[in-house]
Amino acid sequence: ELFLNNEIKTEDNYILISDYYFLDGKLSSNNKSLSKWYHPGVHYPEQNYAEFNYFKNFLKKKLEEEEIKFIIFVYPSLHKTANEKSFKIILNDCSSEVNSVHNNNIKLLNVEKCY
């Protein structure tokens, strides 16, 4: 059975990054988010911070432990595309963008190659 589009199966684990927290209750129970909130520079370091590499390694370890296949970004967002851009920078060596769905309101980042 497929979830959201042809890329995600209902059994796939994912991280949901959205301003709309009611979505988690409406979607499958496979959301393995690290935090309830994602604010660039507040809840994770940006590239120019000393802790950037520490967080990058921490994130990759969590992706592997939880067998995360996708990071899902839901729009519109208060932070516009900042979270998506930040996670693409953090995971630039192992992630790939998947087609967006629902008029670009949902974008997927495949992170399977990160572990």
C-alpha positions as CSV (number, residue, x, y, z in Angstrom):
1,E,0.0,0.0,0.0
2,L,1.3,3.5,-0.9
3,F,1.4,6.6,1.3
4,L,1.3,10.2,-0.1
5,N,2.5,9.2,-3.5
6,N,4.2,6.4,-5.4
7,E,7.4,6.8,-3.5
8,I,6.4,6.1,0.1
9,K,4.9,2.8,1.3
10,T,2.8,2.8,4.5
11,E,5.5,0.7,6.3
12,D,8.3,3.3,5.5
13,N,9.7,5.3,8.3
14,Y,9.9,9.0,7.8
15,I,10.5,12.4,9.5
16,L,7.7,14.9,9.1
17,I,8.7,18.6,9.2
18,S,5.6,20.7,9.2
19,D,3.9,23.6,10.9
20,Y,0.7,21.5,11.0
21,Y,1.1,19.1,13.9
22,F,-2.4,17.6,13.5
23,L,-1.0,15.8,10.4
24,D,0.9,13.4,12.6
25,G,-2.3,12.1,14.1
26,K,-3.9,11.7,10.7
27,L,-0.9,10.0,9.1
28,S,0.7,6.6,9.7
29,S,2.5,5.9,13.0
30,N,5.8,5.7,11.2
31,N,6.8,9.4,11.9
32,K,10.1,9.1,13.7
33,S,10.7,12.9,14.1
34,L,13.6,13.9,16.3
35,S,11.9,17.1,17.6
36,K,8.4,18.6,17.6
37,W,9.8,21.9,16.3
38,Y,12.3,22.6,13.6
39,H,13.6,26.1,13.5
40,P,16.8,26.7,11.6
41,G,19.6,27.8,13.9
42,V,17.5,27.1,17.0
43,H,16.7,23.4,17.0
44,Y,19.6,22.3,14.8
45,P,22.8,24.2,14.0
46,E,23.2,25.9,10.6
47,Q,26.3,25.3,8.5
48,N,28.4,28.1,9.9
49,Y,28.0,26.9,13.6
50,A,30.7,24.9,15.3
51,E,28.2,22.2,16.2
52,F,27.2,21.6,12.6
53,N,29.3,18.4,12.1
54,Y,28.2,17.0,15.4
55,F,24.6,17.4,14.5
56,K,25.2,16.0,11.0
57,N,26.7,12.8,12.5
58,F,24.0,12.6,15.1
59,L,21.3,12.9,12.4
60,K,22.8,10.2,10.2
61,K,23.1,7.9,13.2
62,K,19.4,8.5,14.0
63,L,18.4,7.9,10.4
64,E,20.1,4.6,10.5
65,E,18.8,3.6,13.9
66,E,15.2,4.4,13.0
67,E,15.6,3.2,9.3
68,I,14.3,6.5,8.0
69,K,13.7,6.5,4.3
70,F,12.2,10.0,3.8
71,I,12.1,13.4,5.2
72,I,8.8,15.1,4.4
73,F,8.4,18.9,4.2
74,V,4.9,20.3,4.3
75,Y,4.1,23.8,2.9
76,P,3.2,26.5,3.5
77,S,5.5,27.0,6.4
78,L,6.4,29.9,8.6
79,H,10.1,29.3,7.8
80,K,9.3,29.0,4.1
81,T,11.9,26.6,2.6
82,A,14.6,27.2,5.2
83,N,14.2,23.7,6.8
84,E,14.3,22.0,3.4
85,K,17.4,23.9,2.4
86,S,19.1,23.2,5.7
87,F,18.5,19.5,5.6
88,K,19.7,19.3,2.0
89,I,22.9,21.0,3.1
90,I,23.3,18.7,6.2
91,L,22.7,15.6,4.1
92,N,24.1,16.8,0.8
93,D,26.4,13.7,0.4
94,C,23.6,11.1,0.8
95,S,20.2,12.5,0.0
96,S,18.2,13.0,-3.1
97,E,15.1,15.0,-3.8
98,V,12.0,13.1,-4.9
99,N,9.2,14.7,-6.9
100,S,7.0,17.0,-5.0
101,V,3.3,16.3,-4.7
102,H,0.0,18.2,-4.0
103,N,1.0,21.3,-6.0
104,N,4.4,21.5,-4.3
105,N,2.8,21.6,-0.9
106,I,4.6,18.4,0.1
107,K,8.3,17.7,-0.8
108,L,10.2,14.6,-0.2
109,L,13.8,14.0,0.5
110,N,15.0,10.4,0.1
111,V,17.7,9.7,2.8
112,E,18.1,5.9,2.4
113,K,21.7,6.4,1.2
114,C,22.6,8.1,4.5
115,Y,23.1,4.7,6.2
